[in-house]
Amino acid sequence: MDSLTAYDKYLARMVMIAFFLPNRMQILVLMGIFLFWVIRDVFFNKNKHFRPYGGALLLGSVYLLYAIYVPFTAPEYRSGVLFDLEQKASLFVVPFALLFLQPQTRKIISGELIYFVYACFISCLAGNLFYLLKYGWQISGPEAHIQYRLYFEEITSFHPTYMGINLCFASAILLISPRHRQQLKGWKLGAVLFPLFLFLMALMPKAPVIALFVILVYYGWINRTHKYRLVPILAVLLLSVSVACISIPFSSQRIGEFSALLNAKPNDNPMDNSVQMRQVIWSVDLDVLKQHWVAGLGPGGVDPALTAQYEVYARKLQVPLVAYDTHNEYINQWLSFGLIGIGLMLFILGIQFANAARRRDHLYAILLMIFTVTFFTENVWSQQHGVVFYSFFTSLFFLTGMKPQPNGVEIVKSKSREEKLVHEIG
């Protein structure tokens, strides 16, 4: 058995790095490693441990809603629901894959989070260096930020929003993780955080930037009695924002979209301004939700209803509009399954927040905050980089914090030892 566990630390590092691999390669790496772990821990380890099946089932319960709706979906929309089942499979599979691992294996995985930070840094650095090699330092034009974001996605395979989520989590690991908090303090920590902050400001994904500020407010609150820890972090944040606004045109152009919104004319095409388009998306979502807020439309009926509403808006605004998804995971679940869907989603998040608070697991709480914020602007569970990241890390934190309970054999042995000890003392 020792020979089968000797390389767990290196496999855990590969798992962390896999989150930055292309989609197909990511799935192959994760499936291979977890298949090995599950077979080994279930069949070759004789020690039985408490397994919180109910917790894993709760985490994967949203996926079951999609499965239940398949036979009730109109034939013309059924292929879309089946695609959702395939795309969101990790919501159900990952909690149970982690459930069947030994607690020690999950602990080893949690201990290698720093490799997520390394991989995130290298991926962002590669995306920026390749951009500079192709386009050079002379960056100009009102749509330079679009060019930059598209090329960054081409190189890294990450949409800026999802890389922003990773950058927020990587920053949180450095700020909160007890193992690295002792190694990096004060200005050393600030120096390490600076490139992560700068990468985020260059991409300027709206929700992750907001999430970063939420993280720092939370970090300030839990360190309110140690204010000296906050000075380097705030200084580095201010420096990265200043550098981004002054020296990086992508950042200033993204920020400039807010000011352009104030001068927008009624006949302007909202697709020319991402902030203005977000307003249209929000309005379309709410219009559809007002009509179907109780029972929802079923997962197969959401896109057709949104498309029809976008056609109404296109005629109203007299501009061509592309139909988008809800760009909001809360509304997406609400429209898909009605009050049951949004209620279940909020219940799952609430249970996890309660667990994080009970255990005082600040990194777990921050992870949930990142998702709570980004769910407002993205269908995170509809993208592989989002759903795999969510299902893995929320399940890992949720299950790692579960306290093992002894099985019957262990209880009997414990009682016999106690009786023997009492007899000897007597």
Secondary structure per residue as TSV (DSSP state, phi and psi in degrees):
chain	resnum	aa	ss	phi	psi
A	1	M	-	360.0	-35.8
A	2	D	H	-60.6	-36.1
A	3	S	H	-66.7	-26.4
A	4	L	H	-82.1	-16.5
A	5	T	H	-106.4	-3.1
A	6	A	T	-62.6	-29.1
A	7	Y	T	-107.9	14.9
A	8	D	H	-58.2	-39.7
A	9	K	H	-61.1	-40.3
A	10	Y	H	-75.1	-34.8
A	11	L	H	-65.1	-39.6
A	12	A	H	-62.5	-38.2
A	13	R	H	-65.1	-39.2
A	14	M	H	-63.3	-36.3
A	15	V	H	-60.5	-45.3
A	16	M	H	-63.6	-41.2
A	17	I	H	-68.1	-31.8
A	18	A	H	-60.8	-23.5
A	19	F	T	-67.2	-10.1
A	20	F	T	-115.4	13.5
A	21	L	S	-89.7	159.7
A	22	P	-	-56.9	156.1
A	23	N	H	-51.7	-52.9
A	24	R	H	-65.8	-42.9
A	25	M	H	-64.4	-37.9
A	26	Q	H	-59.4	-48.3
A	27	I	H	-63.7	-42.0
A	28	L	H	-62.0	-44.5
A	29	V	H	-64.7	-48.8
A	30	L	H	-65.4	-41.7
A	31	M	H	-63.6	-43.1
A	32	G	H	-63.0	-46.5
A	33	I	H	-66.5	-45.2
A	34	F	H	-72.2	-31.1
A	35	L	H	-63.5	-42.4
A	36	F	H	-62.4	-47.5
A	37	W	H	-62.2	-45.9
A	38	V	H	-64.2	-46.2
A	39	I	H	-61.2	-43.9
A	40	R	H	-65.9	-48.0
A	41	D	H	-73.1	-25.9
A	42	V	H	-87.4	-42.7
A	43	F	H	-100.3	-23.1
A	44	F	S	-109.0	-2.9
A	45	N	-	-111.9	118.7
A	46	K	-	-82.4	-13.5
A	47	N	-	-75.6	124.5
A	48	K	-	-97.1	139.0
A	49	H	-	-128.0	159.8
A	50	F	-	-61.2	127.8
A	51	R	-	-120.2	113.5
A	52	P	-	-78.9	76.7
A	53	Y	H	-58.3	-37.8
A	54	G	H	-62.4	-38.5
A	55	G	H	-64.9	-44.0
A	56	A	H	-64.7	-39.9
A	57	L	H	-65.3	-38.0
A	58	L	H	-61.8	-46.0
A	59	L	H	-62.5	-33.0
A	60	G	T	-97.4	7.5
A	61	S	H	-67.2	-28.9
A	62	V	H	-61.1	-38.2
A	63	Y	H	-61.8	-36.5
A	64	L	H	-64.1	-31.1
A	65	L	H	-61.3	-42.2
A	66	Y	H	-62.5	-41.2
A	67	A	H	-65.2	-40.8
A	68	I	H	-63.6	-34.4
A	69	Y	H	-79.2	-11.7
A	70	V	G	-56.5	-52.9
A	71	P	G	-68.5	-16.1
A	72	F	G	-96.6	4.0
A	73	T	S	-92.2	139.1
A	74	A	-	-58.5	142.8
A	75	P	H	-53.5	-36.1
A	76	E	H	-70.8	-17.6
A	77	Y	H	-109.3	-1.8
A	78	R	H	-66.4	-34.7
A	79	S	H	-61.4	-34.6
A	80	G	H	-66.5	-38.9
A	81	V	H	-69.9	-38.8
A	82	L	H	-63.5	-36.3
A	83	F	H	-64.7	-39.7
A	84	D	H	-60.2	-41.1
A	85	L	H	-61.4	-41.8
A	86	E	H	-68.2	-43.7
A	87	Q	H	-68.6	-34.9
A	88	K	T	-100.2	14.7
A	89	A	T	-58.0	-32.6
A	90	S	H	-64.5	-22.9
A	91	L	H	-58.5	-33.6
A	92	F	H	-99.5	-39.4
A	93	V	H	-70.7	-44.7
A	94	V	H	-63.0	-46.5
A	95	P	H	-56.3	-39.0
A	96	F	H	-77.6	-31.6
A	97	A	H	-62.3	-43.8
A	98	L	H	-70.9	-31.8
A	99	L	H	-60.9	-38.2
A	100	F	T	-85.2	1.6
A	101	L	S	-82.7	151.5
A	102	Q	-	-66.8	148.3
A	103	P	H	-53.6	-35.1
A	104	Q	H	-65.5	-36.7
A	105	T	H	-65.1	-44.1
A	106	R	H	-63.0	-36.0
A	107	K	H	-65.8	-39.0
A	108	I	H	-63.6	-42.6
A	109	I	H	-60.4	-46.8
A	110	S	H	-61.8	-28.0
A	111	G	T	-76.8	-8.3
A	112	E	T	-110.4	25.0
A	113	L	T	-61.2	-25.9
A	114	I	H	-61.1	-26.0
A	115	Y	H	-72.7	-21.7
A	116	F	H	-65.0	-41.2
A	117	V	H	-63.8	-46.3
A	118	Y	H	-58.1	-47.9
A	119	A	H	-65.5	-38.2
A	120	C	H	-62.8	-45.8
A	121	F	H	-61.5	-46.6
A	122	I	H	-64.5	-41.2
A	123	S	H	-62.7	-45.9
A	124	C	H	-66.3	-41.2
A	125	L	H	-61.9	-42.7
A	126	A	H	-62.6	-44.8
A	127	G	H	-59.3	-41.3
A	128	N	H	-74.6	-39.5
A	129	L	H	-66.1	-42.5
A	130	F	H	-63.7	-36.4
A	131	Y	H	-63.8	-44.6
A	132	L	H	-66.1	-36.0
A	133	L	H	-65.6	-33.3
A	134	K	H	-84.7	-42.4
A	135	Y	H	-108.5	-11.6
A	136	G	-	74.0	-171.9
A	137	W	S	-86.0	-17.1
A	138	Q	-	-83.2	85.2
A	139	I	-	-104.6	120.5
A	140	S	-	-147.2	175.6
A	141	G	S	101.5	143.6
A	142	P	T	-67.2	-17.6
A	143	E	T	-112.1	26.0
A	144	A	H	-62.0	-35.1
A	145	H	H	-66.6	-32.3
A	146	I	H	-68.6	-44.1
A	147	Q	H	-59.3	-44.3
A	148	Y	H	-63.6	-46.8
A	149	R	H	-66.9	-39.3
A	150	L	H	-66.8	-41.4
A	151	Y	H	-71.4	-37.2
A	152	F	H	-59.0	-43.2
A	153	E	H	-66.3	-36.6
A	154	E	H	-63.4	-40.8
A	155	I	H	-75.6	-45.9
A	156	T	H	-93.2	-15.8
A	157	S	S	69.2	14.5
A	158	F	-	-113.9	128.0
A	159	H	-	-64.3	142.8
A	160	P	H	-52.7	-35.4
A	161	T	H	-64.1	-42.5
A	162	Y	H	-74.5	-31.9
A	163	M	H	-67.8	-34.5
A	164	G	H	-61.4	-39.9
A	165	I	H	-60.9	-44.3
A	166	N	H	-63.7	-40.4
A	167	L	H	-65.1	-38.4
A	168	C	H	-63.4	-45.1
A	169	F	H	-67.6	-39.4
A	170	A	H	-61.7	-40.8
A	171	S	H	-63.5	-40.4
A	172	A	H	-65.2	-37.9
A	173	I	H	-59.4	-45.1
A	174	L	H	-66.7	-35.5
A	175	L	H	-76.6	-36.9
A	176	I	H	-109.1	-36.3
A	177	S	-	-56.1	121.1
A	178	P	H	-59.0	-35.3
A	179	R	H	-62.4	-37.3
A	180	H	H	-98.8	-12.4
A	181	R	H	-66.4	-29.9
A	182	Q	T	-78.6	-26.2
A	183	Q	T	-83.3	-33.0
A	184	L	S	-119.5	112.1
A	185	K	-	-130.7	155.7
A	186	G	H	56.1	-128.8
A	187	W	H	-71.2	-24.2
A	188	K	H	-63.8	-44.1
A	189	L	H	-63.1	-43.3
A	190	G	H	-60.2	-40.6
A	191	A	H	-65.2	-36.2
A	192	V	H	-73.0	-35.7
A	193	L	H	-73.3	-27.1
A	194	F	H	-54.2	-50.8
A	195	P	H	-63.7	-32.7
A	196	L	H	-65.9	-44.0
A	197	F	H	-61.7	-41.9
A	198	L	H	-66.9	-41.8
A	199	F	H	-58.3	-42.0
A	200	L	H	-66.3	-41.8
A	201	M	H	-67.9	-31.7
A	202	A	H	-68.1	-42.5
A	203	L	H	-72.9	-36.3
A	204	M	-	50.6	51.6
A	205	P	-	-76.3	127.4
A	206	K	H	-59.9	-54.1
A	207	A	H	-64.5	-46.5
A	208	P	H	-61.6	-33.6
A	209	V	H	-64.3	-42.7
A	210	I	H	-62.4	-41.6
A	211	A	H	-61.3	-37.3
A	212	L	H	-61.7	-43.7
A	213	F	H	-66.2	-35.2
A	214	V	H	-63.0	-42.8
A	215	I	H	-59.0	-46.1
A	216	L	H	-68.9	-34.4
A	217	V	H	-64.5	-43.3
A	218	Y	H	-64.6	-42.3
A	219	Y	H	-61.3	-40.4
A	220	G	H	-64.0	-36.9
A	221	W	H	-68.6	-44.5
A	222	I	H	-74.1	-13.4
A	223	N	T	-113.2	25.8
A	224	R	T	-64.1	-23.0
A	225	T	T	-89.8	-3.1
A	226	H	-	-127.8	65.0
A	227	K	G	-62.1	-23.4
A	228	Y	G	-63.1	-23.5
A	229	R	G	-72.0	-22.2
A	230	L	H	-83.1	-27.8
A	231	V	H	-58.8	-51.8
A	232	P	H	-61.9	-37.3
A	233	I	H	-66.5	-45.6
A	234	L	H	-66.2	-37.9
A	235	A	H	-63.7	-43.6
A	236	V	H	-68.2	-38.2
A	237	L	H	-61.8	-46.9
A	238	L	H	-61.8	-40.2
A	239	L	H	-64.9	-44.3
A	240	S	H	-65.9	-39.8
A	241	V	H	-64.9	-41.9
A	242	S	H	-64.5	-45.9
A	243	V	H	-61.8	-43.0
A	244	A	H	-63.6	-44.3
A	245	C	H	-71.1	-34.4
A	246	I	H	-88.7	-41.6
A	247	S	H	-106.4	-18.3
A	248	I	-	-111.2	108.6
A	249	P	H	-63.8	-27.9
A	250	F	H	-60.0	-42.3
A	251	S	H	-66.4	-47.8
A	252	S	H	-64.7	-33.8
A	253	Q	H	-69.3	-38.9
A	254	R	H	-65.0	-41.9
A	255	I	H	-66.1	-36.5
A	256	G	H	-63.9	-19.9
A	257	E	H	-64.8	-27.5
A	258	F	H	-68.8	-42.8
A	259	S	H	-69.7	-34.7
A	260	A	H	-63.8	-29.9
A	261	L	H	-62.9	-34.4
A	262	L	H	-67.0	-28.4
A	263	N	T	-100.2	10.3
A	264	A	-	-66.5	143.8
A	265	K	-	-100.5	156.3
A	266	P	T	-57.8	-32.4
A	267	N	T	-94.5	6.9
A	268	D	S	-69.0	145.6
A	269	N	-	-78.2	116.1
A	270	P	G	-63.1	-18.2
A	271	M	G	-71.7	-9.9
A	272	D	G	-84.4	-7.2
A	273	N	S	-139.1	118.3
A	274	S	H	-63.6	-33.6
A	275	V	H	-69.0	-43.5
A	276	Q	H	-64.6	-37.8
A	277	M	H	-67.0	-34.9
A	278	R	H	-60.6	-36.6
A	279	Q	H	-64.3	-40.7
A	280	V	H	-64.7	-44.6
A	281	I	H	-58.3	-45.0
A	282	W	H	-61.4	-43.2
A	283	S	H	-65.1	-43.5
A	284	V	H	-61.3	-46.2
A	285	D	H	-57.0	-47.0
A	286	L	H	-68.0	-36.1
A	287	D	H	-61.9	-43.7
A	288	V	H	-69.7	-39.0
A	289	L	H	-64.4	-36.9
A	290	K	H	-59.0	-30.4
A	291	Q	H	-86.7	-21.0
A	292	H	S	-136.4	35.4
A	293	W	T	-77.6	-16.8
A	294	V	T	-86.7	-60.4
A	295	A	T	-100.5	-13.5
A	296	G	-	75.0	-174.1
A	297	L	-	-111.6	-6.0
A	298	G	-	81.0	148.0
A	299	P	T	-60.7	-24.8
A	300	G	T	-81.0	-15.6
A	301	G	T	-98.7	-3.8
A	302	V	H	-69.9	-52.4
A	303	D	H	-61.2	-44.9
A	304	P	H	-59.9	-39.2
A	305	A	H	-67.2	-40.0
A	306	L	H	-66.2	-42.3
A	307	T	H	-60.3	-42.8
A	308	A	H	-62.9	-39.2
A	309	Q	H	-70.5	-35.1
A	310	Y	H	-64.4	-34.6
A	311	E	H	-64.1	-37.9
A	312	V	H	-63.4	-44.2
A	313	Y	H	-67.5	-36.0
A	314	A	H	-63.2	-40.7
A	315	R	H	-69.6	-37.4
A	316	K	H	-67.6	-42.8
A	317	L	H	-87.3	-12.3
A	318	Q	T	58.9	40.6
A	319	V	S	-139.7	149.7
A	320	P	-	-72.6	135.1
A	321	L	-	-126.2	139.7
A	322	V	-	-89.3	136.3
A	323	A	-	-76.8	127.9
A	324	Y	-	-107.9	163.7
A	325	D	-	-75.2	-174.6
A	326	T	-	-66.6	-22.8
A	327	H	S	51.7	33.6
A	328	N	-	-161.6	111.3
A	329	E	H	-67.2	-32.1
A	330	Y	H	-62.9	-49.8
A	331	I	H	-68.2	-34.3
A	332	N	H	-61.7	-44.8
A	333	Q	H	-69.1	-36.0
A	334	W	H	-65.1	-47.3
A	335	L	H	-67.1	-33.2
A	336	S	H	-72.5	-41.9
A	337	F	H	-129.7	8.8
A	338	G	H	71.0	-153.0
A	339	L	H	-63.0	-29.3
A	340	I	H	-63.6	-43.2
A	341	G	H	-65.5	-50.5
A	342	I	H	-69.7	-34.3
A	343	G	H	-64.5	-43.5
A	344	L	H	-65.5	-42.2
A	345	M	H	-60.5	-47.9
A	346	L	H	-67.0	-33.9
A	347	F	H	-65.2	-43.1
A	348	I	H	-62.5	-45.4
A	349	L	H	-64.0	-41.1
A	350	G	H	-63.3	-42.3
A	351	I	H	-61.7	-40.9
A	352	Q	H	-69.4	-40.9
A	353	F	H	-61.3	-40.0
A	354	A	H	-64.0	-41.2
A	355	N	H	-65.0	-43.3
A	356	A	H	-62.5	-40.3
A	357	A	H	-68.3	-41.5
A	358	R	H	-63.3	-38.4
A	359	R	H	-87.6	-7.4
A	360	R	T	56.0	41.0
A	361	D	-	-91.4	92.2
A	362	H	H	-68.0	-34.8
A	363	L	H	-67.4	-39.4
A	364	Y	H	-62.2	-44.4
A	365	A	H	-61.4	-42.4
A	366	I	H	-65.0	-41.6
A	367	L	H	-56.2	-45.1
A	368	L	H	-65.6	-36.1
A	369	M	H	-62.8	-40.7
A	370	I	H	-58.7	-46.2
A	371	F	H	-68.9	-39.8
A	372	T	H	-57.9	-38.8
A	373	V	H	-75.1	-49.3
A	374	T	H	-71.7	-21.8
A	375	F	T	-61.0	-23.2
A	376	F	T	-72.2	-21.5
A	377	T	T	-122.8	-6.3
A	378	E	-	-140.8	147.8
A	379	N	-	-85.3	77.5
A	380	V	G	-60.5	-34.9
A	381	W	G	-79.4	1.9
A	382	S	G	-104.8	2.9
A	383	Q	S	-124.1	137.5
A	384	Q	H	-58.2	-43.5
A	385	H	H	-63.4	-22.5
A	386	G	H	-89.1	-48.6
A	387	V	H	-72.3	-37.0
A	388	V	H	-68.3	-42.9
A	389	F	H	-60.8	-47.3
A	390	Y	H	-62.0	-52.6
A	391	S	H	-65.1	-37.2
A	392	F	H	-70.2	-53.8
A	393	F	H	-74.6	-36.2
A	394	T	H	-66.6	-39.9
A	395	S	H	-67.2	-40.5
A	396	L	H	-60.8	-48.8
A	397	F	H	-67.0	-40.8
A	398	F	H	-63.0	-46.5
A	399	L	H	-81.3	-32.0
A	400	T	H	-65.5	-30.4
A	401	G	T	-81.3	-8.2
A	402	M	S	-68.2	133.6
A	403	K	-	-82.4	124.4
A	404	P	-	-61.0	145.2
A	405	Q	-	-119.6	136.4
A	406	P	-	-67.6	146.3
A	407	N	-	-85.4	179.6
A	408	G	H	-62.0	-40.2
A	409	V	H	-61.8	-43.2
A	410	E	H	-64.1	-36.5
A	411	I	H	-65.9	-44.2
A	412	V	H	-61.2	-45.5
A	413	K	H	-61.6	-41.3
A	414	S	H	-62.9	-42.4
A	415	K	H	-65.7	-39.9
A	416	S	H	-65.7	-36.8
A	417	R	H	-65.4	-40.6
A	418	E	H	-64.6	-42.3
A	419	E	H	-63.7	-40.1
A	420	K	H	-63.3	-41.6
A	421	L	H	-64.4	-42.6
A	422	V	H	-62.5	-41.6
A	423	H	H	-62.3	-42.6
A	424	E	H	-65.3	-41.5
A	425	I	H	-65.2	-41.6
A	426	G	-	-66.4	360.0
